[in-house]
């Protein structure tokens, strides 16, 4: 009885406290669920109508924000989760940052990015003057609208097949300089705007201290972290645990970011950027990017949602002039400045137009700068709303404007004087070619991607090399990858089930994709991704059992080789030879078994150069030894 009374009392107290308690405990889950659900719905809608999903994420934030009716998510919790998104975004920027790419287009990217940023910042100060803001507020506003969105720019260039052209190289290099400039500004903003009554001497001293702290952080992360982080990642990789590796990447990104803020008193964004650079220079860059990508994307979505939650639609009525001025700078001031710089540096009009239009939008770094400005009380909610409105409009129409560059170029050609004035002395330097490391080396007889370097993969790679085809191996064994690189063979350490790993291996340019490892749990996904990267690629897959052939074929494999089938054919051939059967009878029986086991004759064609010397006929062996040399259809 006593126990029943105790249980009854506990249940009563729990029920009495549940409304408030559950409200507090579920607030994080409600914010996360409502934000992601709204982002999913609005992102899908905007994607279907041909707009960037970022627009949908911003609109989702408005829908669940405090200024619109319906579900209201917690703004403070959303912003805290968005901080993780900022850290992972900056980690990704550092992970893919390569000085070689910047050096290849330094002649136009460095002066172009700096010049455009200064012009946009100056226009921001002009707007501040007319609206009665302080100079500090105008500087932050100008810097915020000077930075384009990396996500949007890459998407627009990729959709128009310009990512690996001179236009794409210049635009990406331009954006890298902008990102570096933004990182520097984020570090210096607390120093420059943190105290209103500081003298020039105090500001100079503060800048000097900040530079020293940044130098110490860079030295510590690049030299100490450059040794410790790859060593630690190698130890984790040896466990072959995907969960531990992903956890390690997140701990490295978040840990260095938090350490940069707590120990060196600089922004977490800079710490995350440096952490990404360290990992990007190691053997684990591809795998780190692919493993951490889902987490990064999820929190990046929350970042844009949290930005949208701060937008007050009433500002469209109360501040139309400010929003129009902001859009004027983003859609006219920035692209005209970029176009003038590119033309003055004697690049063709087409490149100038394409780069200018691709940069005529604002995105993630703009909101990061604005957020720091608001924390320092030099950026108002009115400016923030104008920034969000300009972002939504500019991101929405940027793909449309980019498609008009051909039309604008044709219009300019109709004026011979104008065309000669603009293109008379234009030239394109080495940007016509991609940096050496950006794509796998092109070979006369094509390229091949081989998954796995066991006995089968080793034999296939030798066969490909002997016939003038240089293979690229994707392998999860780090020791094997390092040995292959020492031997001069191109190898990528990572999981072939991730698109980023396949792209780094060159699947998008390869002629044949060979899945030589059997027993992979995600073979179908690997093949599907290969088809997604390169619809024209020929896919040869290995399986353990005959029952796997239909599923692998549906996934996109052209030919599937199975251990069961190859053993059956090898044993049949051996027994017939022992019984004294002739070559014709052996071939007849072999074809009959192929038809019985595979449903049709196996296509054993492999990518051979048209002028290659035919290989001598050999007796067929099992799939674990080599591919048959005599192709049949």
C-alpha positions in Angstrom: 0.0 0.0 0.0 2.8 2.3 0.9 4.4 1.8 -2.5 1.1 2.4 -4.3 0.7 5.7 -2.4 4.2 6.7 -3.3 3.6 5.9 -6.9 0.3 7.8 -6.9 2.0 10.9 -5.4 4.8 10.8 -7.9 2.4 10.5 -10.8 0.2 13.4 -9.5 3.2 15.7 -9.1 4.5 14.7 -12.5 1.2 15.5 -14.2 0.9 18.8 -12.3 4.3 19.9 -13.4 4.1 18.6 -17.0 2.7 21.5 -18.9 5.5 24.0 -18.1 8.2 21.3 -17.8 7.3 19.7 -21.1 7.1 23.2 -22.7 10.6 24.0 -21.6 12.1 20.6 -22.5 10.3 20.4 -25.9 11.2 23.9 -27.0 14.5 22.8 -28.6 12.8 19.9 -30.3 9.9 22.1 -31.5 12.3 24.7 -32.8 14.5 22.1 -34.6 11.5 20.2 -36.1 9.5 23.3 -37.2 12.5 25.0 -38.7 13.7 21.9 -40.6 10.1 21.0 -41.7 9.4 24.5 -43.0 12.8 24.6 -44.7 12.1 21.2 -46.4 8.7 22.4 -47.7 9.8 25.9 -48.8 13.1 24.6 -50.2 11.3 22.0 -52.3 8.8 24.6 -53.6 11.5 27.1 -54.6 13.6 24.3 -56.2 10.6 23.2 -58.3 10.1 26.7 -59.6 13.7 27.1 -60.6 15.0 29.2 -57.6 17.8 28.5 -55.2 16.7 26.5 -52.1 18.4 29.2 -50.0 15.4 31.4 -50.9 13.1 28.7 -49.5 15.1 28.5 -46.3 14.9 32.2 -45.7 11.2 32.2 -46.4 10.8 29.2 -44.0 12.5 31.3 -41.3 10.0 34.1 -41.9 7.2 31.6 -41.7 8.2 30.3 -38.2 9.5 33.6 -37.0 7.9 35.9 -34.4 6.7 38.4 -37.0 4.3 36.1 -38.8 1.2 34.2 -37.5 1.3 30.4 -36.9 4.1 28.3 -35.4 6.7 30.4 -33.6 10.1 28.8 -33.1 12.5 30.0 -30.4 14.8 32.6 -32.0 17.6 32.3 -29.4 17.8 28.5 -29.7 17.7 28.8 -33.5 20.6 31.3 -33.5 22.7 29.0 -31.2 22.2 26.1 -33.6 23.0 28.5 -36.4 26.4 29.2 -34.8 27.2 25.5 -35.4 26.2 26.0 -39.0 28.6 28.9 -39.3 31.5 26.9 -37.8 30.9 24.0 -40.2 30.5 26.3 -43.2 33.8 28.0 -42.4 35.4 24.5 -41.9 34.2 23.5 -45.3 35.6 26.7 -46.9 39.0 25.9 -45.3 38.7 22.3 -46.3 38.4 23.2 -50.0 40.7 26.2 -50.0 43.8 25.7 -52.2 46.4 28.4 -52.8 47.1 27.0 -56.2 43.6 27.8 -57.4 44.0 31.4 -56.1 47.4 31.8 -57.7 46.2 30.7 -61.1 43.8 33.7 -61.3 45.6 36.1 -58.9 46.0 38.7 -61.6 42.3 39.4 -61.8 40.9 37.8 -58.6 42.9 39.7 -56.0 42.5 43.3 -57.4 39.0 42.5 -58.5 37.8 41.3 -55.1 39.5 44.0 -53.2 38.4 46.7 -55.6 34.8 45.6 -55.6 34.7 45.2 -51.8 36.0 48.8 -51.4 33.5 50.2 -53.9 30.6 48.4 -52.2 31.7 49.5 -48.8 32.0 53.0 -50.0 28.5 52.9 -51.4 27.3 51.5 -48.0 28.8 54.6 -46.3 27.0 56.8 -48.8 23.7 55.1 -47.9 24.5 55.5 -44.2 25.0 59.3 -44.8 21.6 59.7 -46.4 19.8 57.7 -43.8 21.5 59.3 -40.9 23.6 56.4 -39.6 27.1 56.5 -38.1 30.1 55.9 -40.3 30.8 52.6 -38.4 27.3 51.4 -39.2 27.8 52.4 -42.8 31.1 50.5 -43.0 29.6 47.3 -41.6 26.6 47.6 -43.9 28.8 48.1 -46.9 31.1 45.2 -46.1 28.0 43.0 -45.5 26.6 43.7 -49.0 30.0 43.3 -50.7 30.3 39.6 -50.1 28.6 37.1 -52.5 27.2 33.7 -51.5 29.5 30.8 -52.2 26.6 28.4 -52.4 24.7 30.4 -54.9 27.7 31.2 -57.1 28.8 27.6 -57.4 25.2 26.5 -58.1 24.8 29.0 -60.9 28.1 28.3 -62.5 27.5 24.5 -62.3 24.0 24.7 -63.7 25.3 26.6 -66.7 28.4 24.4 -67.2 30.8 27.3 -66.5 32.4 26.0 -63.3 35.5 24.7 -65.1 35.9 27.5 -67.6 37.9 30.7 -67.4 34.8 32.4 -66.1 34.4 29.8 -63.3 38.0 29.9 -62.3 38.0 33.7 -62.0 34.7 33.8 -60.2 35.7 31.1 -57.7 39.1 32.8 -57.2 37.4 36.1 -56.7 35.1 34.6 -54.1 38.0 33.0 -52.3 39.7 36.4 -51.9 36.4 37.8 -50.7 36.1 35.0 -48.1 39.6 35.6 -46.8 38.9 39.4 -46.6 35.7 38.6 -44.7 37.6 36.4 -42.3 40.0 39.2 -41.6 37.2 41.7 -41.1 35.4 39.3 -38.7 38.6 39.2 -36.6 39.1 43.0 -36.6 35.5 44.1 -36.1 35.5 43.6 -32.3 38.8 45.6 -32.2 37.6 48.4 -34.4 34.0 48.8 -33.2 34.1 47.3 -29.7 34.8 50.5 -27.9 33.2 53.8 -29.0 35.6 56.1 -27.0 38.9 54.6 -28.0 41.7 56.8 -29.4 43.7 56.0 -32.5 46.6 54.9 -30.3 44.3 52.5 -28.4 42.8 51.2 -31.7 46.3 50.7 -33.1 47.4 48.9 -30.0 44.3 46.7 -30.1 44.9 45.9 -33.7 48.5 44.9 -33.0 47.4 42.7 -30.1 44.8 41.1 -32.3 47.3 40.5 -35.1 49.7 38.9 -32.6 46.9 36.6 -31.3 45.9 35.7 -34.9 49.5 34.9 -35.6 49.8 32.7 -32.6 46.6 30.9 -33.5 47.7 30.4 -37.1 51.1 29.1 -36.0 49.6 26.8 -33.4 47.0 25.3 -35.6 49.1 25.0 -38.8 52.3 23.7 -37.2 51.1 21.9 -34.0 47.7 21.0 -35.3 49.3 20.1 -38.7 51.2 17.3 -37.0 48.7 16.3 -34.3 45.4 16.3 -36.3 46.5 14.0 -39.2 48.2 11.7 -36.7 45.0 11.5 -34.6 42.8 11.1 -37.7 45.1 8.2 -38.9 44.7 6.4 -35.5 40.9 6.8 -35.8 40.8 5.7 -39.4 42.6 2.5 -38.4 39.5 1.6 -36.3 37.5 1.5 -39.6 34.6 3.0 -37.7 32.7 5.6 -39.7 30.9 6.9 -36.6 34.2 7.6 -34.8 35.7 9.3 -37.9 32.7 11.6 -38.3 32.8 12.4 -34.6 36.5 13.2 -34.8 36.0 15.6 -37.7 33.2 17.4 -35.8 35.3 17.6 -32.6 38.3 19.0 -34.6 36.1 21.7 -36.3 34.1 22.6 -33.2 37.1 22.2 -30.8 39.5 24.5 -32.7 36.7 27.0 -33.3 35.8 27.2 -29.6 39.5 27.2 -28.6 40.2 30.1 -30.9 37.5 32.1 -29.2 38.3 31.1 -25.6 42.1 31.0 -25.7 43.1 33.4 -28.4 40.1 35.7 -28.2 39.4 35.6 -32.0 36.3 34.6 -33.9 35.2 31.0 -34.0 34.9 31.4 -37.8 38.7 31.9 -38.2 39.4 28.9 -36.0 37.1 26.7 -38.0 38.6 28.0 -41.3 42.1 27.1 -40.1 41.0 23.7 -38.9 39.5 23.0 -42.3 42.8 24.0 -44.0 44.8 21.6 -41.8 42.5 18.7 -42.6 42.3 19.7 -46.2 46.1 19.4 -46.5 46.1 15.8 -45.1 45.2 12.5 -46.7 41.8 12.7 -45.1 40.4 15.8 -46.9 38.1 13.9 -49.2 36.7 11.6 -46.5 36.4 14.4 -44.0 34.4 16.5 -46.5 32.0 13.6 -47.4 31.5 12.3 -43.8 30.8 15.8 -42.3 28.7 17.0 -45.2 25.3 15.9 -44.0 25.8 17.5 -40.6 27.2 20.7 -42.2 24.2 20.9 -44.6 21.7 20.4 -41.9 23.1 23.2 -39.7 23.7 25.4 -42.6 20.0 25.2 -43.4 19.2 26.2 -39.8 21.5 29.1 -40.2 19.5 30.5 -43.1 16.3 29.7 -41.2 17.5 31.7 -38.2 18.3 34.6 -40.5 14.8 34.6 -41.9 13.3 34.5 -38.4 14.7 38.0 -37.8 13.0 39.5 -40.8 10.0 41.7 -40.2 7.8 41.9 -43.3 6.5 45.3 -42.1 9.8 46.8 -43.0 8.8 46.4 -46.7 6.2 49.1 -46.0 8.1 51.2 -43.5 11.6 51.2 -45.2 11.1 50.7 -48.9 13.7 53.3 -49.7 16.4 51.5 -47.7 15.6 48.2 -49.3 15.6 49.7 -52.8 19.0 51.3 -52.1 20.4 48.0 -50.9 19.1 46.2 -54.0 20.6 49.0 -56.1 24.1 48.4 -54.7 23.8 44.6 -54.9 22.3 44.4 -58.4 23.9 47.4 -60.0 26.8 48.8 -58.0 28.6 45.5 -57.4 28.3 44.0 -60.9 29.2 47.3 -62.6 32.3 47.6 -60.5 33.3 44.0 -61.2 32.7 44.4 -65.0 34.8 47.6 -65.1 37.7 45.9 -63.2 37.6 42.8 -65.5 37.5 44.9 -68.6 40.3 47.2 -67.4 42.5 44.1 -66.8 42.0 43.3 -70.5 39.7 40.3 -70.2 36.9 39.6 -72.7 33.5 41.0 -72.3 31.9 37.6 -71.9 34.1 36.8 -68.9 33.4 40.3 -67.4 29.6 39.9 -67.8 29.5 36.4 -66.4 31.7 37.2 -63.4 29.8 40.4 -62.7 26.4 38.8 -62.8 27.5 35.7 -60.8 28.6 38.0 -58.0 25.4 40.1 -58.0 23.9 38.5 -54.9 24.6 38.3 -51.2 24.4 35.3 -48.8 25.9 33.5 -45.8 28.9 35.7 -45.1 26.7 38.8 -45.3 24.6 37.6 -42.4 27.6 36.5 -40.4 29.1 40.0 -40.7 25.7 41.6 -39.9 25.3 39.3 -36.8 28.7 40.4 -35.5 27.7 44.0 -36.2 24.5 43.6 -34.2 26.4 42.1 -31.3 28.7 45.2 -31.3 25.7 47.6 -31.6 26.9 49.0 -34.9 24.2 47.3 -37.0 20.4 47.9 -36.5 17.5 45.6 -37.1 16.3 47.9 -39.9 19.6 47.3 -41.7 19.3 43.6 -41.1 15.8 43.5 -42.6 17.1 45.3 -45.7 19.9 42.8 -46.0 17.5 39.9 -45.8 15.2 41.4 -48.4 18.1 42.1 -50.7 19.3 38.5 -50.3 16.0 37.0 -51.1 15.5 39.1 -54.2 19.1 38.8 -55.5 19.4 35.1 -54.9 16.0 34.5 -56.6 16.8 36.4 -59.8 20.5 35.6 -60.1 20.1 32.4 -62.2 17.8 34.4 -64.5 20.2 37.3 -64.9 23.1 34.9 -65.6 21.2 33.5 -68.6 21.0 37.0 -70.0 24.8 37.3 -70.4 24.7 35.8 -73.9 22.0 38.3 -75.0 24.0 41.2 -73.6 27.1 40.0 -75.4 25.2 39.7 -78.7 23.9 43.3 -78.2 27.4 44.6 -77.7 28.6 42.9 -80.9 26.1 44.9 -82.9 28.0 48.0 -82.0 31.4 47.5 -83.7 33.1 50.5 -82.0 31.9 49.4 -78.6 32.9 45.8 -79.2 36.4 46.8 -80.5 36.9 49.2 -77.6 36.0 46.5 -75.0 37.6 43.4 -76.6 40.4 45.0 -78.7 43.2 44.3 -76.3 41.6 41.5 -74.3 43.4 38.3 -73.5 42.9 35.2 -71.4 45.9 33.8 -69.5 46.4 30.4 -68.1 42.9 30.4 -66.7 41.8 28.7 -69.9 43.2 25.5 -68.3 42.2 24.1 -65.0 44.9 23.9 -62.3 46.9 20.7 -62.6 45.4 19.2 -59.4 41.8 20.2 -60.1 41.1 17.3 -62.4 42.7 14.0 -63.0 45.3 14.0 -65.7 43.8 13.4 -69.1 45.2 10.3 -70.9 45.1 9.4 -74.5 43.1 6.3 -74.1 40.7 7.4 -71.4 40.3 7.1 -67.7 39.0 4.5 -65.3 37.9 4.6 -61.6 38.5 1.3 -59.7 36.8 0.7 -56.3 39.0 -1.4 -54.1 42.6 -2.6 -54.5 42.4 -6.2 -53.4 43.5 -9.1 -55.7 40.8 -8.3 -58.3 41.4 -4.5 -58.2 45.2 -5.0 -58.4 44.8 -7.3 -61.5 42.4 -4.9 -63.2 44.7 -1.9 -62.6 47.6 -3.7 -64.1 45.5 -4.7 -67.1 44.3 -1.1 -67.6 47.8 0.3 -67.4 49.2 -2.2 -69.9 46.5 -1.0 -72.3 47.2 2.8 -71.9 44.5 3.5 -69.4 45.6 5.1 -66.1 43.2 4.1 -63.3 42.3 6.0 -60.2 41.7 3.8 -57.1 39.2 4.6 -54.3 40.3 2.7 -51.2 39.4 2.9 -47.5 42.7 1.4 -46.4 45.0 4.4 -45.7 48.2 2.3 -45.9 47.2 1.1 -49.4 46.4 4.6 -50.6 49.8 6.0 -49.4 51.6 3.1 -51.0 49.8 3.6 -54.3 50.7 7.3 -54.3 54.4 6.4 -53.6 54.2 4.0 -56.6 52.9 6.8 -58.8 49.3 5.6 -59.1 46.5 8.1 -58.4 44.5 7.0 -55.3 41.8 8.6 -53.2 41.2 7.8 -49.6 37.5 7.8 -48.9 34.1 6.1 -49.1 33.0 5.5 -52.6 29.4 5.8 -51.4 29.9 9.6 -51.1 29.6 11.7 -54.2 32.4 14.0 -53.2 34.8 11.1 -53.1 33.8 9.9 -56.6 34.1 13.4 -58.0 37.6 13.8 -56.5 38.5 10.5 -58.2 37.4 11.9 -61.5 34.2 9.8 -62.1 32.6 12.8 -64.0 35.4 12.6 -66.6 36.1 8.8 -66.6 35.1 6.4 -69.3 34.7 3.3 -67.1 33.8 2.7 -63.5 34.8 -0.7 -62.0 33.4 -1.9 -58.7 36.1 -4.6 -58.0 35.3 -5.1 -54.3 32.6 -7.6 -53.4 30.4 -7.7 -50.4 29.9 -3.9 -50.2 26.7 -3.2 -48.3 26.0 -0.1 -50.4 27.0 -1.3 -53.9 23.8 -0.1 -55.4 24.3 3.4 -54.0 27.9 3.5 -55.3 26.7 2.6 -58.8 23.8 5.1 -58.6 26.2 7.9 -57.6 28.6 7.0 -60.5 25.7 7.3 -62.9 24.7 10.6 -61.4 28.2 12.0 -61.7 28.6 10.7 -65.3 25.5 9.3 -67.1 27.6 8.1 -70.0 30.1 6.1 -68.0 30.3 2.3 -68.4 29.9 0.5 -65.1 31.3 -3.0 -64.4 30.4 -4.4 -61.0 31.5 -7.4 -59.0 29.1 -9.3 -56.7 29.3 -12.4 -54.6 26.0 -14.1 -55.5 23.9 -14.4 -58.6 20.8 -13.1 -56.8 22.6 -9.6 -56.6 22.6 -9.2 -60.4 19.1 -7.7 -60.8 19.5 -5.1 -58.1 22.9 -4.0 -59.4 21.7 -3.9 -62.9 18.7 -1.7 -61.9 21.1 0.6 -60.1 22.9 1.2 -63.4 25.6 -1.5 -63.8 26.2 -2.5 -67.4 27.8 -5.8 -66.5 27.8 -7.8 -63.2 30.4 -10.5 -62.5 29.6 -12.9 -59.7 31.8 -15.3 -57.8 29.2 -18.1 -58.1 28.9 -17.7 -61.9 32.6 -17.4 -62.6 33.4 -20.5 -60.4 30.7 -22.5 -62.2 32.1 -21.7 -65.6 35.7 -22.3 -64.5 34.9 -25.7 -63.0 32.9 -26.7 -66.1 35.7 -25.8 -68.4 38.3 -27.6 -66.2 36.1 -30.8 -66.0 35.5 -30.8 -69.8 39.2 -30.4 -70.5 39.9 -33.3 -68.1 37.3 -35.4 -70.0 39.0 -34.6 -73.3 36.4 -32.2 -74.8 37.5 -30.1 -77.7 37.6 -26.2 -77.8 34.3 -26.0 -79.7 32.4 -28.1 -77.2 33.9 -26.1 -74.3 32.9 -22.8 -75.9 29.4 -24.2 -76.5 29.0 -25.3 -72.9 30.4 -22.1 -71.6 27.9 -20.0 -73.6 25.1 -22.3 -72.4 26.0 -21.8 -68.8 26.3 -18.1 -69.2 22.8 -18.0 -70.6 21.5 -20.2 -67.8 23.2 -18.2 -65.0 23.0 -14.6 -66.3 20.0 -14.7 -68.6 22.0 -13.5 -71.6 25.6 -13.6 -72.8 27.9 -11.6 -70.6 29.3 -8.5 -72.1 33.0 -8.6 -71.2 34.0 -5.5 -73.2 36.4 -3.3 -71.4 37.7 0.1 -72.4 40.6 -0.7 -74.9 42.2 1.9 -77.1 41.2 1.5 -80.8 44.8 1.2 -81.9 45.9 -1.1 -79.1 47.5 -4.4 -80.0 45.1 -7.2 -79.4 45.8 -9.3 -76.4 46.5 -13.0 -77.0 43.6 -15.3 -76.2 43.9 -17.0 -72.8 41.8 -19.6 -71.1 39.1 -18.1 -69.0 39.8 -17.8 -65.3 37.7 -16.8 -62.3 36.7 -13.2 -61.9 39.1 -13.0 -58.9 42.1 -13.4 -61.2 41.4 -11.3 -64.3 38.8 -10.2 -66.8 38.6 -12.6 -69.9 40.5 -11.1 -72.8 38.1 -12.3 -75.5 35.0 -10.0 -75.4 31.7 -11.4 -76.3 28.3 -9.8 -76.8 
